[in-house]
Amino acid sequence: MPADNDSVISEQAFLRVAAANGLDTSDEDRMADLRGRVALMRQGLERLYEIDVSGAESPSVFIPERE
């Protein structure tokens, strides 16, 4: 699991990332709501790192037709 998942992003860092992605960071209530939603999403995504897929093979994307 990536090391940054162990820590919560600071408000200042979140606002810098939001601004760098073109979001209007002047609405404090909206940014607080968005930061909470992002935190919930990260918690949900952390579960994906617990899935062991080491023995699984990816399916072939292209299987040519046989005549």
N, C-alpha and C positions, 0 to 999 in steps of 0.2 A: 504494500500500500504506500502511496506517496507520502512523504513526510509532512507536506503541508496540510493534509487532512486531519492531522492531530491538533491543529490550532485553528481558532476562529479568526477570520479576517477582521482587522481593526476597521473602525468606521472611516478613518482617513484613507486607508488603503482601498476600501470599497468605493469610496467617492472618487478616488483617482482613477480606478478601473472603469467606473461608470462614465466619468467625463471623457476618458480616452476612447470610449466606445460610442461617443456622441450623445449620451443621455444628458438631459437638463437636470443638473444636481441642485438647483436652487430651491426646489420644492422638498423641504425636509421631511414632511410626512410621507410623501411618495417614496423617497429614498429609504426611509426607515422600513416601510412596508416591503419594498423590493429586497432590501438586505435580509429581512426575515424570511422571505420566500426562497432566496438563494441559499440561506442556511439550511432550511428544511430540505431543499433539493439535494444539497451536498450530503446530508445525513442519509437520505434514501439511496444515493449513488454509492455510498461507502459499502453497502451490502454487496455490491457487485464484486468488490475485491475479495470477498470471502468465498466466492464460487471457484471450486477447483476444476479447471478445464484442461489440466495438463495431459490427461489421457484421451482427450477428444480430438478427432480429426475434423477439419473443416470440410463441408461437402463441396463437391465440384460445382462450380458456378455454370460451367458450360459442358453439356453432354451432347455430342453430335448425334444426329439421327442416323440409324442404320437402315440401309436399303434392303 
